[in-house]
Amino acid sequence: MIRLLEFDPAVLSYREQPEPLTYYEGGRKRKYTPDFIAEMISGVTVFEVKPSDQANTSPLRERLLAFKKQYAEQGISYLVMTDREIRKEPRLSNVIKLLRYQREIVSAENKDIIFDAVGSDGQTLGGLQLYVHKQGVQVTQIYALISQGILTIDINQPINDPDAPIYLRSAS
């Protein structure tokens, strides 16, 4: 889950084990501490991670729905992520690959070369790789810009596919 939060350009910041939520069950006051809370571009989201085989079992399912309702009353989104969702391929492999390049520095000159090649209509990954290679720019610079949220590619599809479309991230 941390890898997904680290990579997601919509995540501005996150914390593990944030402040607990107080709730009542069977007339007793209880505390629940979610796994993560993230400040997203769209607002605050709380994440709970559960094994797939437990997420939909009673009474846990009812408890998670109650937490979702309580967070919604505070204007906070609540998502339960299962191990299957987190490990979904090829997304997980793509994120792991891209995280290697997250801190790679891309010079202004290399950015200009890549931005010119992508343009406003996008480009295929293979076409972009060929172009930047001819310009003397390392292909890793493309992955660095993807991991930094400057370029966008569908991480739910294999990112080694030369026909994968790649775009400049639009300013929102």
Helices and strands as residue ranges (DSSP letters): H 2-7, E 11-16, E 21-25, E 28-32, E 36-40, E 43-50, H 52-55, H 60-73, E 77-82, H 83-86, H 91-99, H 108-118, E 123-124, H 125-134, H 140-147, E 151-153, E 165-168
